[in-house]
Each structure stands twice: as structure tokens, then as C-alpha cells.
Amino acid sequence: MNLFTFTAEFTSEESCCLHFKEQRAKLGVTCQKCGHDSHYWIQSRWSYECKKCRARMSLKSGTIMEHSKLSFLVWYRTMFLMTTTKKDFSTLEIQKQLGLKRYEPVWAMVHKLRKAMGNRDSKYTLEGMLEMDEGYFKV
């Protein structure tokens, strides 16, 4: 996805929330209190309610975004910046690009995303033929 496609698709907080809700629905939502996997969606509160124990869970509950006060739009823009280039963005650069005042929440978000990306990468192993571009090996 390029910059123009990203900005056209994710124009607002609501578009990011709707996309995230769709992705979460594909994976399934499990109650953190009782473990039941059937729930209601409460549109007015943007949250789930367990059909069994009636516990409520926010859209961010059980994800790396849990307990974060940063908006979905900020999370989505950060994920876009971190995954579109070969070079790494520093936390300070992400803070500047997003126009955020405080460094600490951005630092926490970036480290959570890097950890999640590392966990994902550890699940896959390379097999068979491998082609590498811009790779340098010292013998």
C-alpha cells in the first residue's frame, strides 16, 4: 500500500476503528473474564458485551493497543510508517511526523509494535531457495 492509498482508505478515526473491528471479527473476540467467544456489539459505546457474563470489552481490549490513550488513527499511521520503508524510523521521527507533543506514549507504542512484529517474524522459517537483494556477507 502506498501513501496515497493509505490516506484515501484511512481518512479518520472512525475509518480506522471500523477496519480494526472487521479484522478483529475475523479472528474472533473472546471474553477476558469468562473465556466465552460469543458477544454483542454495542454501537453506542463502541464495545463488545459477552453474552454469557455480560462483561464489556473495548475495541482495544486484549490487543497491544490496550491501555493506550493514543487514537486508532495514530496507531495506524505509525504502523504504516514502520512498515513502508526498508530503513527504520526512530521514535523521535515518528513523533515529529505525527505532530505529537509527548515522547513517552509514542516510545511505548513503537516498542509494542516492534515486539509484535518480532513475535510474528519468529513464527516463520525460510526454506528452500532464497534470493536476497542488497545483502552483504563478510567471510
C-alpha positions as CSV (number, residue, x, y, z in Angstrom):
1,M,0.0,0.0,0.0
2,N,1.4,3.4,-0.9
3,L,0.9,6.7,0.8
4,F,-2.0,7.8,-1.4
5,T,-3.9,4.6,-1.0
6,F,-3.4,4.7,2.8
7,T,-4.5,8.2,3.2
8,A,-7.6,7.6,1.0
9,E,-8.6,4.5,2.9
10,F,-7.9,5.7,6.4
11,T,-9.1,9.2,6.5
12,S,-10.4,9.4,10.0
13,E,-10.6,7.8,13.4
14,E,-13.9,6.2,12.5
15,S,-12.5,4.5,9.3
16,C,-9.6,3.1,11.4
17,C,-11.9,1.8,14.1
18,L,-14.2,0.2,11.5
19,H,-11.3,-1.5,9.8
20,F,-9.9,-2.7,13.1
21,K,-13.3,-4.0,14.2
22,E,-13.6,-6.0,10.9
23,Q,-10.1,-7.5,11.4
24,R,-11.0,-8.4,15.0
25,A,-14.2,-10.1,13.9
26,K,-12.3,-12.3,11.5
27,L,-10.1,-13.5,14.4
28,G,-12.9,-13.8,16.9
29,V,-13.4,-12.0,20.2
30,T,-13.1,-13.9,23.4
31,C,-14.2,-12.6,26.8
32,Q,-11.3,-11.8,29.0
33,K,-13.4,-12.6,32.1
34,C,-15.0,-15.9,31.3
35,G,-13.4,-17.0,28.0
36,H,-16.8,-17.2,26.2
37,D,-16.5,-16.4,22.5
38,S,-20.0,-15.1,21.8
39,H,-20.7,-11.5,22.2
40,Y,-22.9,-8.5,21.3
41,W,-21.6,-5.3,19.6
42,I,-22.8,-2.2,21.4
43,Q,-22.6,0.5,18.7
44,S,-23.3,3.5,21.0
45,R,-20.3,2.5,23.2
46,W,-18.1,1.0,20.6
47,S,-17.6,-2.0,22.7
48,Y,-18.4,-5.7,23.0
49,E,-20.5,-7.3,25.6
50,C,-20.2,-11.0,26.5
51,K,-23.4,-13.0,26.0
52,K,-22.6,-15.2,29.0
53,C,-21.3,-13.0,31.8
54,R,-22.2,-9.5,30.4
55,A,-18.7,-8.2,30.8
56,R,-17.8,-5.3,28.5
57,M,-14.6,-5.1,26.5
58,S,-13.5,-2.1,24.5
59,L,-12.3,-2.5,20.9
60,K,-8.7,-2.3,22.1
61,S,-9.1,-4.9,24.9
62,G,-6.8,-7.9,24.5
63,T,-4.6,-6.2,21.9
64,I,-1.3,-4.4,22.0
65,M,-3.4,-1.2,22.0
66,E,-5.0,-2.0,25.3
67,H,-4.5,0.8,28.0
68,S,-3.2,3.2,25.3
69,K,-4.8,6.6,25.1
70,L,-3.5,7.2,21.6
71,S,-6.1,7.1,18.9
72,F,-6.5,4.3,16.3
73,L,-5.5,6.8,13.6
74,V,-2.2,7.4,15.4
75,W,-1.6,3.7,15.7
76,Y,-2.5,3.1,12.0
77,R,-0.2,5.9,10.8
78,T,2.6,4.6,13.0
79,M,2.2,1.0,11.6
80,F,2.2,2.5,8.1
81,L,5.4,4.4,8.7
82,M,7.2,1.5,10.3
83,T,6.3,-1.0,7.5
84,T,6.6,1.0,4.3
85,T,10.4,1.6,4.2
86,K,13.4,-0.6,4.5
87,K,15.0,1.9,6.8
88,D,13.8,2.2,10.4
89,F,12.1,5.3,11.7
90,S,13.2,6.5,15.1
91,T,10.6,7.1,17.7
92,L,11.5,10.8,17.7
93,E,11.0,11.0,13.9
94,I,7.6,9.2,14.3
95,Q,6.6,11.7,17.0
96,K,7.5,14.6,14.7
97,Q,5.8,13.2,11.7
98,L,2.6,12.6,13.6
99,G,2.7,16.0,15.3
100,L,2.5,14.6,18.8
101,K,3.8,16.6,21.8
102,R,4.8,13.8,24.3
103,Y,7.6,11.3,23.6
104,E,6.7,8.6,26.2
105,P,3.4,7.3,24.7
106,V,5.0,7.2,21.2
107,W,8.0,5.3,22.6
108,A,5.7,2.8,24.3
109,M,3.6,2.3,21.1
110,V,6.7,1.8,18.9
111,H,8.2,-0.7,21.3
112,K,4.9,-2.7,21.5
113,L,4.7,-2.7,17.7
114,R,8.4,-3.8,17.3
115,K,7.8,-6.6,19.8
116,A,4.7,-7.8,18.0
117,M,6.5,-7.7,14.6
118,G,9.4,-9.7,16.1
119,N,7.0,-12.3,17.5
120,R,5.3,-12.6,14.1
121,D,8.6,-13.0,12.3
122,S,9.8,-15.7,14.7
123,K,6.9,-17.9,13.6
124,Y,8.2,-18.2,10.0
125,T,11.3,-20.0,8.9
126,L,13.0,-19.8,5.5
127,E,13.2,-23.0,3.5
128,G,14.4,-23.9,0.0
129,M,15.8,-21.4,-2.4
130,L,16.5,-17.9,-1.1
131,E,17.1,-14.8,-3.1
132,M,18.5,-11.7,-1.3
133,D,18.7,-8.2,-2.6
134,E,21.1,-5.7,-1.1
135,G,22.6,-8.3,1.1
136,Y,26.2,-8.2,2.2
137,F,28.1,-11.0,3.8
138,K,31.6,-10.9,5.3
139,V,33.6,-14.1,5.3
